[in-house]
Amino acid sequence: MTATGIDFGTTNSVAAQWNGEYVEVLELGGYGLDADWRRPGFECLFPSVVGTSSLRSGTLFGWEAKLRSESAVEACKRMLRDEQLVTIGNRRFAATTAAAGVFRTMARVAKEEAATDIAKAVVTVPANATGAARYRTREAAKVAGISVQALLNEPTAAAIAYAHALEETGEFLVFDWGGGTMDSTILLHEDGFFDEKASRGVNRLGGLEIDDRLKRLVLERAPRRRQWTPSEQRKFGLDIERSKILLSQQSTIQVITPDGLGVEITQDEFSEEIQDLISRALDPVEACLDDLRMDPGELTAVLMIGGSSQIPAVRAAVAEALGCVPVGADLCNPMTAVSEGAAIAAASLNGELDSIVQVVNSHALGTVTTQPGGRRSFSTIIPRNQSLPQIRKKSYTPTKDNLASLQVEVWEGDPDKPVDHPDNVRLTVLTLEYKRRCSAQDGTFELDYTYTKEGLLEVKATLVKTGEVVLNEPVSSFGTTGASPEVEKELTHLMSLRGEPPRRTPLPTHPQRPKPVVPSAAASPKSGTASPAALARLSATVDNRPLVVDGSNLAWISSASRAAGGRPSFAVLEQGVAALQRRYPNRDIHVVIDATLRHDVVEKERAAVQAAIDARRVVQPPAGTEGRGDALVVDIANAVDGVIVSNDNFAPLQPANPWLRTSGRMLGATLSQGVWVFSSRVPPLNSGARYKP
């Protein structure tokens, strides 16, 4: 069984496997990446997003969901703390079900694209994740068909990856700031033994909050002029996230609002806007050092993982606070180190590697007692920062005589804070049943908590006087709603959803274009306006059809002919596809190239063509296919009822495919001084291609 590690993240998830010699990070669903989102390493990310689209059947996940959904749910991991309900395709699902959909799709894509099975895995969770969140993460993976070998804290996983690569021992501080949470953990690594010494964190502080700050900065300078449609709001949110990423590499960015207003933001302005968030992110670092009475100079290395940790202002703040230079991304990849460490841990559990992982609990576990005056207080049974597994017990006496049963509340959090503080969470309520009524003194019981390294808790109560067990069960449901949702049944419904059909008269989006003129034959005889049936046909023709790009044709569009020494340009093709995506954001786009294109382009572009083929951003005809790429373009367009984007006339293929000369089945492309224009065209009979030699 292949040793697999899964970093189930708030924004993105990553899977990696140990192949017997080293760790391989799997590329899952990277074909769904748009040109605007292509960044080094992004092909290894699988967005933790679930969505639907009226243009596709079934539920969308990963990049497809992130970039092509009309309705989407993000950050379902963050909702596992208290099992929030999410709306997908006008249906309500438990967050655990949405998470299970992400796990199942990752496993399916791994099988289809990487030819590997994910049957069991070490799954990572935030160091400060509650017991409820840990249980629901395990349940989501289990329902998806993945057996969880262990739940491993994300900072520990990153430290394992780093220590394994460099064979370095010592005390590491891991600064883990991703999309949803901020964790700081100090670990000791010695002779293959990893021991979490201290861990602190902040919930609901991550990339999502940083995005909100950038959005606020943009809207302060370009307030909304009108009501934005849901699709416009979603696209604006994606533009904000992408701009945030760009600001880590460049000094300025420009954000265009749905009103068409451009706002320029500098890196310095952005850094100033998030200074208070950075300060909050440093609090857990100081708390960990204080817990251990440790000086920053005693640290062997500082590892920074998670997308938010790579913001220049964040790295600078950490370096200043700790008086050292954090480990670079080349030695500890901020996006993949967690999954790599989890895969190494899985290999260790399988007996393939010699290492021991020792984790600690980041929250205290206990119950709540009521004093004579009615004041409720947190009673600790297992203190925080204890090496797991742990078995602790404590005695309690009821406040009343002649009880038949007693409610035992199971709590997790910080006992130094009031019970009603947000950091304290009631995991569940269990019922202790006396077989016969007795006095309060005779009802005194010993409450045992057994907390495993996998993050599972078992509660047992034994009468002190008789040794009789009056409560013994695992904590498997959380909150006040009782049993966990029927996730398996819900997941079946989730995977078969379809988005709502497009509105008959969709609201205009920017830039607004003139409404299409409906032929008079389709008009209502009384009103002269288009009939509902005509509008439906028009919507299906104009808005929904996939686009099939004749890539080799577009690559020649700005070049001289072959006879004149010209060559196709892959960069031009990419620009054309990007322009199509901006013009038709809700359409599927297939890009087809001839098998000879990677040899025809200039030498410096050949690697880019091969990379696009490997990532399935473009496809080419199989060896031995007649008709070069033209035949594949026509076959795909025919199969998906799509619109061809090409200036070719496909003359040899017209007799067998008369639909090629049907209005609405082809768009021509024009490039004028950097501006792309796509116009409806009907190719003439028996004419040669304009751009493809």
C-alpha positions in Angstrom: 0.0 0.0 0.0 1.5 3.4 -1.1 2.3 5.7 1.8 0.2 8.8 1.3 -0.1 12.1 3.1 -2.9 14.6 2.6 -2.8 18.2 3.6 -6.5 19.0 3.9 -6.3 22.8 3.8 -8.8 25.7 4.2 -8.0 27.1 0.8 -6.0 24.3 -1.0 -5.4 20.7 -0.4 -2.2 18.7 -1.4 -1.5 15.0 -1.7 1.9 13.4 -1.6 3.3 9.9 -1.7 6.5 8.1 -0.6 7.8 6.1 -3.5 10.4 4.1 -1.6 13.2 6.7 -2.1 11.7 10.1 -1.9 8.4 12.0 -1.7 6.4 12.8 -4.8 3.8 15.6 -4.7 0.8 14.6 -6.9 -0.5 16.9 -9.5 -4.3 16.7 -9.2 -6.6 18.6 -11.6 -4.1 21.1 -12.8 -5.7 21.0 -16.2 -8.4 23.3 -14.7 -5.9 26.1 -14.2 -6.6 29.3 -16.2 -3.7 31.3 -17.6 -4.2 34.1 -15.0 -3.7 31.6 -12.2 -0.7 29.7 -13.5 2.1 30.2 -10.9 5.0 27.9 -10.1 3.7 25.0 -7.9 0.0 25.8 -8.4 -0.4 22.6 -10.4 0.2 20.7 -7.1 -2.7 22.5 -5.4 -6.2 21.2 -5.3 -8.5 24.0 -4.1 -10.8 22.9 -1.3 -13.8 24.3 -3.1 -17.2 22.7 -4.0 -19.4 24.3 -6.5 -22.0 23.9 -9.3 -22.4 25.4 -12.8 -25.4 25.4 -15.1 -23.0 24.5 -17.9 -21.9 21.2 -16.4 -23.6 18.2 -14.9 -22.5 17.0 -11.5 -20.7 18.8 -8.7 -17.4 20.6 -9.4 -14.3 20.4 -7.2 -10.8 21.7 -7.2 -9.7 24.3 -9.8 -12.9 23.6 -11.8 -15.0 24.6 -8.8 -12.8 27.6 -7.9 -12.7 29.1 -11.4 -15.8 27.9 -13.1 -18.5 27.7 -10.5 -21.5 30.0 -10.5 -22.2 29.0 -6.9 -19.4 27.7 -4.7 -18.6 26.9 -1.1 -15.0 27.6 0.1 -13.3 26.9 3.3 -15.5 24.0 4.4 -12.6 22.9 6.6 -13.0 26.0 8.8 -16.7 25.0 9.3 -15.9 21.6 10.7 -15.3 23.2 14.2 -19.1 23.5 14.8 -20.5 21.6 11.8 -22.0 24.5 10.0 -24.4 23.9 7.1 -23.5 25.0 3.6 -25.7 25.6 0.6 -24.6 24.0 -2.7 -26.9 23.9 -5.6 -29.8 25.2 -3.6 -29.5 22.3 -1.1 -28.2 22.3 2.4 -25.3 20.0 3.4 -23.2 19.4 6.5 -19.7 20.8 6.2 -18.5 17.2 6.8 -20.2 16.2 3.6 -18.6 19.0 1.6 -15.2 17.9 3.0 -15.9 14.3 2.1 -16.6 15.4 -1.5 -13.2 17.1 -1.7 -11.5 13.9 -0.3 -13.3 11.6 -2.7 -12.6 13.8 -5.7 -8.9 13.9 -4.8 -8.8 10.1 -4.7 -10.6 9.8 -8.0 -8.4 12.3 -9.8 -5.2 10.6 -8.4 -6.4 7.4 -9.9 -7.3 8.9 -13.2 -4.4 11.3 -13.7 -1.5 10.0 -11.5 -2.4 6.3 -11.9 -2.2 5.8 -8.1 -4.5 4.8 -5.4 -5.3 6.7 -2.2 -6.9 4.0 0.0 -5.3 5.1 3.3 -3.4 8.2 4.3 -2.0 10.3 7.1 -4.2 13.4 7.1 -3.1 16.7 8.6 -5.1 19.1 10.8 -4.2 22.5 12.3 -2.3 22.2 15.6 -5.1 24.0 17.4 -7.9 22.1 15.8 -10.7 21.1 18.2 -11.5 17.5 18.9 -14.8 18.0 17.0 -12.9 19.3 13.9 -10.5 16.4 14.2 -13.3 13.8 14.4 -15.2 15.3 11.4 -12.0 15.4 9.3 -11.5 11.7 10.0 -15.2 11.0 9.2 -15.1 13.0 6.0 -12.1 11.0 4.7 -13.6 7.7 5.8 -16.9 8.3 4.0 -14.8 9.3 0.9 -13.2 5.8 1.0 -9.9 6.8 2.6 -8.8 5.1 5.8 -7.0 7.6 8.1 -3.8 6.1 9.6 -3.4 9.0 11.8 -4.2 12.7 12.2 -1.0 14.7 12.2 -0.7 18.3 13.2 0.3 20.5 10.2 3.4 22.1 11.8 4.7 18.7 12.9 4.3 17.5 9.3 6.3 20.4 7.9 9.1 19.9 10.5 9.2 16.2 9.5 9.7 17.1 5.8 12.4 19.6 6.6 14.3 17.4 9.1 14.1 14.5 6.7 15.5 16.5 3.8 18.4 18.0 5.8 18.8 15.3 8.4 18.9 18.2 10.9 18.2 17.8 14.6 17.2 20.5 17.1 14.3 22.7 18.2 12.2 24.1 15.3 9.6 26.8 15.5 6.9 26.3 12.8 5.0 29.5 11.8 1.9 28.0 10.0 -0.3 30.7 8.5 -2.6 29.4 5.8 -6.0 30.3 4.5 -8.0 29.8 7.7 -5.9 29.5 10.8 -2.6 30.7 12.3 -0.6 28.1 14.4 2.8 28.4 16.1 4.5 25.2 17.2 7.8 24.4 18.8 9.1 20.9 18.2 12.2 18.9 19.2 13.7 16.6 16.7 16.3 14.2 17.9 17.3 10.8 16.5 14.2 10.5 14.4 12.0 11.4 17.3 9.6 14.4 16.8 8.2 15.9 20.0 5.8 18.8 20.1 6.8 20.9 23.0 4.3 23.7 22.7 1.6 24.8 20.3 -0.6 27.9 20.2 -3.0 29.2 17.6 -5.7 31.6 16.5 -8.8 30.4 14.7 -10.3 32.4 11.9 -7.2 34.3 11.1 -5.7 33.6 7.7 -5.8 34.3 4.0 -9.6 34.9 4.0 -9.2 37.8 6.5 -6.3 39.2 4.5 -8.4 39.0 1.3 -11.1 41.0 3.1 -8.6 43.7 3.9 -7.4 44.0 0.3 -11.0 44.1 -0.8 -11.8 46.9 1.7 -8.8 48.9 0.4 -10.0 48.6 -3.2 -13.6 49.5 -2.4 -12.6 52.5 -0.3 -11.1 54.0 -3.5 -13.7 52.7 -5.9 -17.1 52.3 -4.1 -19.8 50.2 -5.8 -21.9 52.1 -8.3 -24.6 49.5 -8.6 -25.8 46.1 -7.4 -23.4 43.4 -8.4 -24.6 40.1 -9.6 -23.5 36.9 -7.7 -21.3 35.9 -10.6 -19.7 39.4 -10.6 -19.1 39.2 -6.8 -17.5 35.8 -7.1 -15.2 37.0 -10.0 -14.2 40.1 -8.0 -13.4 37.9 -5.0 -11.1 35.7 -7.2 -9.5 38.8 -8.6 -8.8 40.0 -5.1 -7.2 36.7 -4.1 -5.1 36.6 -7.2 -4.0 40.2 -6.7 -2.9 39.4 -3.1 -0.8 36.6 -4.5 0.8 38.9 -7.1 1.6 41.5 -4.4 4.1 39.0 -2.9 6.1 39.1 -6.2 5.6 42.6 -7.6 5.5 46.2 -6.2 2.1 47.2 -7.6 -1.1 45.6 -8.9 -4.3 46.9 -10.5 -7.7 45.6 -9.6 -10.7 46.1 -11.9 -14.0 46.2 -10.1 -17.2 44.9 -11.7 -18.1 48.6 -12.4 -15.0 48.8 -14.7 -13.0 51.0 -12.3 -9.3 50.3 -12.0 -7.6 50.7 -8.6 -3.8 50.5 -8.2 -2.5 49.1 -4.9 1.2 49.1 -3.9 2.9 46.4 -1.9 3.6 49.0 0.8 0.0 50.1 1.1 -1.1 46.5 1.3 1.5 45.7 4.0 0.3 48.7 6.1 -3.3 47.6 5.7 -2.6 44.2 7.3 -0.2 45.2 10.0 -2.7 44.5 12.8 -3.4 41.0 11.4 0.4 40.3 11.3 0.6 41.5 15.0 -2.1 39.1 15.9 -0.4 36.3 14.1 2.8 36.8 16.1 0.9 36.4 19.5 1.0 32.6 19.3 4.7 32.7 18.6 5.3 34.7 21.8 2.9 32.4 23.8 4.8 29.3 22.7 8.2 30.8 23.8 6.6 31.9 27.1 5.2 28.4 27.7 8.6 26.9 27.4 10.5 29.9 29.0 12.6 29.8 25.9 14.7 32.5 24.1 14.4 32.8 20.3 18.1 32.4 20.1 17.8 28.8 21.2 15.8 27.8 18.1 17.6 25.7 15.5 15.4 26.9 12.6 12.2 28.8 11.9 10.0 27.2 9.3 7.3 29.3 7.6 4.5 27.4 5.8 1.1 28.3 4.3 0.3 30.9 1.7 -0.1 33.8 4.1 3.3 33.2 5.6 4.9 34.1 2.2 3.7 37.7 2.2 7.0 39.8 2.4 5.7 41.9 5.3 4.9 38.7 7.2 8.3 37.2 6.7 10.0 40.5 7.6 7.9 40.7 10.9 8.8 37.1 11.9 12.5 37.7 11.1 12.5 40.9 13.2 10.5 39.3 16.1 12.8 36.3 16.4 16.1 37.9 15.3 16.8 35.3 12.6 16.3 34.6 8.9 13.5 32.0 8.4 14.3 28.9 6.3 13.8 29.7 2.6 11.1 28.2 0.4 13.7 26.2 -1.4 14.4 24.1 1.7 10.8 24.1 3.1 8.2 24.5 0.4 5.4 26.6 2.1 2.7 25.0 0.0 3.7 21.3 -0.1 5.9 20.7 3.0 2.9 19.6 5.1 1.8 16.9 2.6 5.4 15.8 2.2 5.8 15.4 5.9 2.5 13.5 6.2 3.7 11.1 3.5 6.9 10.5 5.3 4.9 9.9 8.5 2.8 7.4 6.6 5.9 5.6 5.4 7.1 5.5 9.0 3.8 4.0 10.1 4.1 1.4 7.3 7.6 0.4 8.6 9.4 1.9 5.5 11.3 4.5 7.5 12.7 4.8 11.0 11.2 7.8 12.8 8.8 8.4 15.7 6.2 11.1 15.8 5.1 12.4 19.2 2.3 14.9 19.3 0.8 17.0 22.0 -2.8 18.3 22.6 -3.1 22.0 22.0 -6.2 22.4 24.2 -7.1 21.3 27.6 -9.8 18.6 28.0 -12.2 18.5 30.9 -15.7 19.0 32.1 -17.7 21.8 33.6 -18.8 21.8 37.2 -21.4 24.0 39.0 -20.6 25.6 42.3 -23.3 26.0 45.0 -23.9 29.6 44.0 -24.6 28.5 40.4 -21.2 29.6 39.0 -19.9 27.3 36.3 -16.2 26.6 35.9 -13.9 24.6 33.6 -12.5 21.5 35.4 -9.3 20.3 33.7 -8.7 16.6 33.3 -6.0 16.5 30.6 -3.9 19.8 30.6 -2.8 21.3 27.3 0.7 20.4 25.8 0.6 16.8 27.0 2.3 14.1 24.9 -0.3 11.8 23.3 -1.7 9.3 24.0 -2.9 10.4 27.5 -5.0 8.8 30.1 -6.1 11.0 33.0 -8.8 10.7 35.7 -10.4 12.9 38.2 -13.1 12.4 40.9 -16.5 14.2 41.0 -19.4 14.2 43.5 -23.0 15.1 42.5 -24.6 18.1 44.1 -27.9 16.3 44.8 -29.0 13.0 46.4 -31.2 10.3 44.8 -30.2 11.0 41.2 -31.1 8.4 38.5 -28.8 10.0 35.9 -26.3 12.8 35.5 -25.3 14.9 32.4 -21.6 15.0 31.9 -20.4 17.8 29.7 -17.2 17.2 27.7 -15.3 20.5 27.1 -12.1 21.5 25.3 -10.3 24.8 25.5 -8.5 27.1 27.8 -9.3 26.6 31.5 -7.8 30.0 32.4 -10.7 31.7 30.5 -14.4 31.9 31.4 -16.5 28.9 30.3 -18.4 31.1 27.9 -15.3 32.4 26.2 -15.2 31.6 22.4 -12.0 29.6 22.9 -13.9 27.1 25.0 -16.0 24.6 23.1 -18.4 22.0 24.5 -17.8 18.9 22.4 -20.8 16.9 23.6 -23.0 15.9 26.5 -22.9 12.3 27.7 -25.4 10.7 30.1 -24.1 8.9 33.2 -26.8 6.4 34.4 -27.0 5.1 38.0 -28.6 1.6 38.2 -30.2 2.5 41.5 -30.7 5.8 43.2 -28.1 6.7 45.8 -26.8 9.5 48.0 -24.6 12.1 46.5 -21.6 10.7 48.4 -22.3 7.2 47.2 -22.7 8.6 43.7 -19.1 9.9 43.6 -17.4 8.8 40.4 -14.0 8.8 38.8 -14.1 10.3 35.3 -11.4 8.9 32.9 -10.4 10.6 29.7 -8.4 8.6 27.2 -7.1 10.8 24.3 -5.3 9.0 21.5 -2.6 10.4 19.2 -5.1 10.2 16.4 -7.2 12.8 18.2 -10.0 10.5 19.4 -11.4 10.8 22.9 -13.0 8.1 25.0 -14.8 8.9 28.3 -15.4 6.5 31.1 -17.0 6.9 34.5 -16.6 4.5 37.4 -18.3 4.6 40.8 -15.6 5.1 43.5 -17.5 3.0 46.1 -18.4 -0.1 44.0 -16.1 0.1 41.0 -19.2 -0.1 38.8 -18.8 1.4 35.3 -21.7 3.8 34.7 -20.5 5.5 31.5 -18.2 4.2 28.8 -18.3 5.5 25.3 -16.2 7.3 22.6 -17.0 10.9 21.8 -18.3 10.4 18.3 -20.9 13.2 18.0 -20.5 16.8 18.8 -22.7 19.8 19.7 -26.2 19.8 20.8 -27.7 18.2 17.7 -27.0 14.7 18.7 -25.9 12.1 16.1 -23.6 13.2 13.3 -25.3 13.7 9.9 -25.9 10.8 7.5 -22.8 11.8 5.6 -22.7 8.9 3.2 -26.3 9.5 2.1 -25.7 13.2 1.8 -22.5 12.6 -0.2 -24.4 10.7 -2.8 -26.7 13.6 -3.3 -23.9 16.1 -3.4 -21.9 14.3 -6.1 -24.9 14.4 -8.5 -25.9 18.0 -8.2 -26.4 20.3 -11.2 -26.3 24.0 -11.2 -29.4 26.1 -11.7 -30.2 26.8 -15.4 -29.2 30.3 -16.6 -31.7 33.1 -16.1 -33.8 33.8 -19.1 -32.7 37.4 -19.1 -29.4 37.5 -17.3 -28.2 40.7 -15.7 -25.5 42.4 -17.8 -21.9 42.1 -16.6 -19.0 44.5 -17.3 -18.3 45.3 -20.0 -21.9 45.6 -21.1 -22.5 44.7 -24.7 -25.5 45.5 -26.9 -28.3 43.0 -26.5 -28.4 40.6 -29.5 -31.0 41.3 -32.1 -33.5 38.5 -32.4 -34.7 37.7 -35.9 -38.3 38.9 -36.6 -39.4 35.4 -37.3 -38.8 34.5 -33.7 -40.7 37.5 -32.4 -44.1 37.4 -30.8 -46.8 38.5 -33.3 -48.4 40.8 -30.7 -45.5 42.5 -29.0 -42.7 42.2 -31.5 -40.4 41.0 -28.7 -38.6 37.6 -28.7 -40.7 34.7 -27.6 -39.7 32.7 -24.5 -38.7 29.8 -26.8 -36.6 32.0 -28.9 -34.9 33.5 -25.9 -34.2 30.0 -24.6 -32.6 29.0 -27.9 -30.6 32.2 -28.0 -29.4 31.6 -24.5 -28.3 28.1 -25.3 -26.5 29.3 -28.4 -24.8 32.4 -27.1 -24.2 31.6 -23.4 -23.7 28.0 -22.9 -21.7 26.2 -25.6 -18.2 25.2 -24.9 -15.4 26.8 -27.1 -13.1 24.6 -29.0 -9.9 26.5 -29.9 -7.9 25.6 -33.0 -4.7 26.3 -31.2 -2.3 25.9 -34.1 -4.4 28.3 -36.1 -4.3 31.0 -33.4 -0.6 30.5 -32.9 0.0 31.7 -36.4 -2.3 34.7 -36.2 0.4 37.4 -35.9 3.2 35.7 -37.8 4.3 35.9 -41.4 3.7 32.8 -43.5 5.9 29.8 -43.4 7.2 30.6 -46.9 8.2 34.1 -45.6 10.1 32.5 -42.7 7.4 33.0 -40.1 6.8 30.7 -37.1 3.8 30.1 -34.9 3.9 31.6 -31.4 2.7 29.7 -28.3 2.7 32.9 -26.3 0.2 34.4 -28.8 -2.0 31.3 -28.5 -1.9 31.7 -24.7 -2.8 35.3 -24.9 -5.7 34.4 -27.2 -7.0 31.8 -24.8 -6.7 34.2 -21.9 -8.7 36.8 -23.9 -11.4 34.2 -24.6 -11.6 33.3 -20.9 -12.1 37.0 -20.0 -14.7 37.4 -22.7 -16.6 34.2 -22.0 -15.9 33.5 -18.3 -18.6 30.8 -17.9 -17.7 28.6 -20.9 -15.6 25.5 -21.0 -12.6 25.9 -23.3 -10.8 23.1 -25.1 -7.5 23.9 -26.8 -6.3 21.6 -29.6 -2.9 21.8 -31.3 -1.2 19.9 -34.1 1.4 17.4 -33.0 4.0 19.4 -34.9 3.5 22.7 -33.0 6.1 22.1 -30.3 8.6 21.6 -33.1 7.5 24.6 -35.2 7.7 27.2 -32.4 11.0 28.9 -31.5 13.3 26.8 -29.3 12.7 28.9 -26.1 8.9 28.1 -26.4 9.2 24.4 -26.8 9.4 23.6 -23.1 6.3 25.7 -22.5 4.4 23.7 -25.2 5.5 20.4 -23.7 4.5 21.6 -20.2 1.0 22.6 -21.4 0.6 19.2 -23.0 1.8 17.4 -19.9 -0.6 19.5 -17.7 -3.4 18.8 -20.2 -4.0 22.5 -20.8 -3.8 21.6 -24.5 -4.5 18.4 -26.3 -3.1 17.0 -29.6 -4.3 14.2 -31.8 -3.1 10.7 -31.1 -0.3 9.3 -33.3 -1.7 8.1 -36.6 -4.8 10.3 -36.6 -5.7 11.6 -40.0 -6.4 15.3 -40.6 -3.8 16.7 -38.1 -5.4 18.8 -35.3 -8.2 20.0 -37.6 -10.0 16.7 -37.4 -9.7 16.6 -33.6 -11.1 20.2 -33.3 -14.1 19.2 -35.4 -14.6 15.9 -33.5 -14.5 17.6 -30.1 -16.9 20.4 -31.2 -19.3 17.9 -32.6 -19.2 15.8 -29.4 -19.8 18.7 -27.0 -22.0 20.8 -29.4 -19.4 23.5 -29.1 -18.3 26.6 -31.0 -15.0 26.4 -32.9 -12.6 29.4 -32.6 -10.5 29.5 -35.7 -9.9 31.4 -39.0 -9.5 28.1 -40.8 -12.3 27.0 -43.1 -11.9 23.2 -42.6 -12.7 22.7 -46.3 -11.8 19.0 -46.4 -14.0 18.3 -43.4 -17.1 20.2 -44.5 -18.7 17.4 -46.6 -18.8 15.0 -43.6 -19.7 17.8 -41.2 -22.2 20.2 -42.8 -22.9 21.8 -39.5 -19.6 23.6 -39.8 -21.3 26.1 -42.1 -24.2 26.6 -39.7 -24.6 30.1 -38.2 -23.3 30.3 -34.6 -20.9 27.3 -34.8 -17.7 29.3 -35.4 -15.9 32.4 -34.2 -13.1 34.1 -36.0 -10.2 35.7 -34.2 -8.5 39.0 -34.9 -5.5 40.5 -33.1 -5.1 44.2 -33.5 -2.4 46.0 -31.5 -2.8 43.7 -28.6 -6.6 43.7 -28.7 -8.3 40.4 -29.4 -11.7 40.4 -31.1 -13.9 37.3 -31.6 -16.6 37.5 -34.3 -19.2 35.1 -35.5 -18.4 33.7 -38.9 -19.6 31.1 -41.4 -16.7 29.6 -43.4 -16.9 29.7 -47.2 -16.8 26.5 -49.2 -13.5 25.1 -50.4 -11.2 27.9 -49.3 -7.8 27.6 -47.8 -6.8 28.6 -44.3 -5.9 32.2 -43.7 -3.2 31.7 -41.0 -2.2 28.1 -40.7 0.2 27.2 -43.6 
